[in-house]
């Protein structure tokens, strides 16, 4: 079952609370937990208690796995756990870890906690593509926006859709023909999926080795030095486990390639590591009607 951001954050904080209780450590995020419990209830309304119960069940099934891992780290380091710090949403965009396990001597183990399954590894938006790969999507997104407005106005000539993505969204959201308008906008977006995919491939081919490795570090969740050594903790409905991230310490740019996914009609891309398929990149057709005008969701293969 999918988990939204408030559910996920509630899970993170409850996990930290239970770890602190088990290890006799002060839990410093009680106010945050109370706030996110309220936000979770606002997100789900009448079904909020069911959502909380789902997170609590995953916590119950996964807590012992997590505590066992802590005990193993304490033995390996010959040092006790002294603090569990909630990284939270304060460093969103920089760090990936949701919490830091701090051991005596100030050794830190960053953890990314995922409730419900591994999910996406990363989301690549326009900003990250520009900063990491040097790909500027402005021109093609402006064309997509113009085509979206043209399609909408040709079918609904008496409506002003504005000139920005925000204005288009508002016009569609508040209209009784919202569903039809969304389908029209999505049809334009689908056309641009392959076009954007092709431009990303071209940008990769033109990129420097440093840029390519920066993309890999970002996808491997190691673009921030504070997340080096990151472990991913996954709590599903009936099981929980840890998994490692890709070791990029000795990876060369010549060992990484970006290709079109075979037989894909939607502009899907793949990244190969040492000739092995490793990540799948889904180019979404949000065209401004979703979270961002361009959104590439990254999955492990």
Beta strands, then each sheet from edge to edge (+ up, - down):
strand 1: 81-86
strand 2: 99-103
strand 3: 107-115
strand 4: 122-125
strand 5: 231-235
strand 6: 240-244
strand 7: 256-260
strand 8: 269-273
strand 9: 276-283
strand 10: 295-300
sheet 1: 1+ 2- 3+ 5+ 6-
sheet 2: 4+ 10- 9+ 8- 7+
end
